[in-house]
Amino acid sequence: MQNFSYVSAARPEEAVKALGRGCAFIAGGTELLNWMRLGIATPDTLIDIGGMEGHSRIERTGDHLIIGALATLNEVGEHPLVRAHATVLADACLKAASPQIRNRATLGGNVLQKTRCAYFRSETPLPWGCNKRSPGSGCAARDGLNELHAVLGWADHCVATHPSDPAVALACLDASAEVMGKRRRMLPMTDFHVSQVEAQAMFKAAGTGSLLPAHEAQIETRLARDELILAYHIPIHDGERSAYLKVRERESYEYALVSAAATVALDGGLITRARIALGSVAQKPWRLVETEAALIGRRLVREEISAALRTLFEQARPLAHNEYKVQLAANAALRAVLAAGGVS
Amino acid sequence: MTDSLSRREFLGASGAAVGVALTPAGATAAPKGRTAERMVDVTCNVNGRPVSAHVEARTTLLDHLRERMDLTGTKKGCNEGACGACTVLVDGKRMNACLILLAQCEGRAITTVEGIAQPDGSLHPVQQAFIDHDAFQCGFCTPGQVVSAAACIAEGHATSEASVREWMSGNLCRCSAYPQITAAVLAAARRA
């Protein structure tokens, strides 16, 4: 790891003001330090925001749950308010990483982690192409070993997925990130991350003609470079229940093959509202909007939910090695909806 | 080399010499305050003793413990937060020392495996339980397992075999002594 300058900020205003070229924020640091070891990031200055007081608070304000960005994954996962009103988020947090990492990693930093694509996560210099690491060098995973890669929203320049569990829950819950740059704004978590297809559109809209088209592989979120996440605002809907299902190759301390977050509201045995987000199938949490619409008025039974999930098979574009993910994701979504509705 | 010099002392001494050679001549203590510095001053507490250090900003807690403080019980396994061999307590919470900068430890209280036993040398219940249950083979992961287990029990997560396996999953054992480790953690939890 190359050396850098270090400074701590006591308040967000101070942190944002200190942010210049070559600077990076550090809070838990569980991702950033590994990026620096691999050469994924080489910041010249780290601005430590971990000591900003009052930004790890978890509280209910009216019909919203507010979670400070510096709350750790264990704090979020074990907090009674989160467990009661956003079970899906609590479970997603506790199914992420290890107990040690969850004591360190913050909910603010978690959504900004980078893909687990093995071609991406290698030490500099890379012996293969990766447009995220070196724009224009190609995507080794596109026609390489891609069993863990995207089945939705990918483009030829990049087929990576986003690995965060909490991000899937936050998107399912229609949470918003309160962010601060030159001004404060709310960024819906369904729009926070972008698929590779969306990144292409953003790139074209920005009109940055001087860059190689492959630079779009580096666009992963709609958070601006000078913005800092302060908190998440989660709307609370009484009577709605939620669940998170994570499918992985070992039972604990492993990234998801696929995951599914679901909320369900029932009235007289019929679904009045359902929300579903899939994880590890795309570079963003993938909301199943058509399925959600099709579930309204349906009974909470396997056959009805499976029928509503059919659109997923029409939309999915599996790569050479990951066709299994489509069925796995549909099964996970089915089980998450049933679990959210109280059927195990 | 003299017979009285152990392998660890020899390696420690060589390391220190390299460290001195790499320190730029004329480096001065960084001023306190809110300007970004490549050398940082840190004051914290390790195993009950106050510690002051002047280090490169990139120094991890793990490297400082091992290379500068000779607290080599905390192991460097993967150095990327995957194995748990470097587990320490920071303000009572278990964390991977390889994923923490020493600069982030200002004012914190750190407990390593060397600080787990009683001051009189009597073993922590987890340490005794590991012996009683033969919960190690090569022993490399053991310091991390012991610190993690002590925290796991204090958190209230050592309630069943399934809960221990889940809440100890951040500590890998390549010898796969998991059944014995799980039994040891549960036994220590019953005694706590």
Contacts between the chains, C-beta under 8 A, distances in Angstrom:
chain1	res1	chain2	res2	distance
A	1	B	58	5.0
A	2	B	58	7.1
A	3	B	38	5.6
A	3	B	56	5.2
A	3	B	57	6.1
A	3	B	58	4.7
A	4	B	38	7.0
A	4	B	57	5.6
A	4	B	58	6.3
A	5	B	36	3.6
A	5	B	37	5.8
A	5	B	38	5.1
A	5	B	57	6.3
A	6	B	36	6.2
A	6	B	37	6.3
A	6	B	38	7.7
A	6	B	40	5.4
A	6	B	57	3.8
A	6	B	101	7.2
A	6	B	103	4.9
A	7	B	34	5.9
A	7	B	35	6.4
A	7	B	36	3.9
A	7	B	37	7.2
A	8	B	34	7.3
A	8	B	106	7.7
A	9	B	34	7.6
A	10	B	34	7.9
A	14	B	34	7.5
A	18	B	36	7.7
A	26	B	101	7.6
A	26	B	104	7.6
A	28	B	99	7.7
A	29	B	99	6.0
A	29	B	100	6.7
A	29	B	101	6.5
A	29	B	104	6.8
A	30	B	81	5.8
A	30	B	96	7.6
A	30	B	99	4.7
A	33	B	60	7.3
A	33	B	98	7.8
A	33	B	99	5.5
A	33	B	101	7.3
A	34	B	80	5.1
A	34	B	81	6.9
A	34	B	99	7.6
A	36	B	58	7.8
A	37	B	79	7.4
A	37	B	80	6.8
A	45	B	36	4.8
A	46	B	36	7.9
A	46	B	57	7.1
A	46	B	101	7.9
A	47	B	36	7.7
A	48	B	103	7.1
A	48	B	104	6.2
A	50	B	104	6.1
A	51	B	106	8.0
A	97	B	170	7.6
A	98	B	81	7.9
A	98	B	84	6.6
A	98	B	169	5.8
A	98	B	170	2.7
A	98	B	171	7.9
A	99	B	94	6.5
A	99	B	148	7.3
A	99	B	151	7.7
A	99	B	152	7.1
A	99	B	155	7.9
A	99	B	157	7.7
A	99	B	167	5.4
A	99	B	168	7.8
A	99	B	169	7.4
A	99	B	170	5.1
A	100	B	81	7.6
A	100	B	84	6.1
A	100	B	87	5.6
A	100	B	94	5.1
A	100	B	95	5.3
A	100	B	96	4.9
A	100	B	148	6.8
A	100	B	170	4.5
A	101	B	81	5.8
A	101	B	95	7.9
A	101	B	96	6.5
A	101	B	99	7.2
A	101	B	170	6.7
A	103	B	90	8.0
A	103	B	93	4.5
A	103	B	94	6.1
A	103	B	95	5.2
A	104	B	95	4.8
A	104	B	96	7.1
A	104	B	99	6.2
A	104	B	100	7.0
A	251	B	165	7.8
A	251	B	166	7.7
A	251	B	169	8.0
A	252	B	165	7.0
A	252	B	166	5.2
A	252	B	169	3.7
A	253	B	169	4.0
A	253	B	170	5.9
